[in-house]
Amino acid sequence: MKKSDFHYELPEALIAQVPLAERSASRLLCVPAGVQPFVDRCVRDLPELLQPGDLLVFNDTRVLPARLFGLKATGGRVEILIERLLAGQEARAQVSASKSPKAGSRIALDAGGEAEVLGREGEFYRLRFDVDAPLESWLLHAGRMPLPPYIRREPGIDDAERYQTVFAREVGAVAAPTAGLHFDDALLEALRARGVQFGHVTLHVGAGTFQPLRVDDLREHRMHSEWLNVGAGLVEQIRDTRAAGGRVVAVGTTVVRALESALQADGAGNGELRPFAGETQIFIFPGYRIRSVDALLTNFHLPESTLLMLVSAFAGRERVLSAYQHAVRERYRFFSYGDAMLLFPEVAT
């Protein structure tokens, strides 16, 4: 398969630049299995669309204010996007500058303190920070929220809250698991009253999520590495849900990546879901059979992106691209602060 097989035309006006006033007010495009027609609904309708005994699985990662700015000794401006916190005061980061900084050089940070360039690791740099607090806590007041590049404005005060899910708790992501942004306390309470259960994974979304594919042949693409944790409690919830005839509904592509990575990590090779914590570089595209979930709630994704390929693996490429054409015609809002889809598999799992 080629990258170009996942292209679609999107008017720029449909790229959401700000969130709606209410999280659960977003529209929801339902994509049933088979050839049943698409249905235009609202995220608030989820309690009607799910059944008692279904299990919603969320990603509870918390976005770190990971964007920083500074000056090289030569006076050149530098932008830093931290990809991952490391031991001590070190971090792995993307560094944008007119000329690539060399190992041993120092960057004076606008927020105070300095960052020393220790070396380069592929697309990322290893930095050591000399700041007046532990790096994670220092970033909470010194860093900026790393809004995606297609949001063409500076982050505002509201983004500190709206670019986090209401259930975010494990700090480590540099991008939000955006399907979870649609849930507020009122919707969660309505789902509980309906008899829907909740579970959580952690997958720290990395900066590589915004990197375009640089090859056309999908078999040649190598995914960035992300850390995840699928706990024993969730594994038990999923087993109990399936045993009782309920459905496992992933809230976001990151949940699918986490659960499928845990399936692949099963040393016995029988595809049984077991607890797993560690790194993943899993790349899911059509031809891969997703077995861990029965439905997927997700936002709309960029053309030719790995996330669109994952969704196509789940619901079928032609079916998904047809749904996207419908969403464009009906003026849905796209990407991180946009609307959502509820998809069912091309072939029942």
Summary of the structure (lengths in Angstrom):
residues: 349
radius of gyration: 20.4
end to end distance: 22.9
largest distance: 64.8
contacts: 1143
relative contact order: 0.20
helix: 28%
strand: 28%
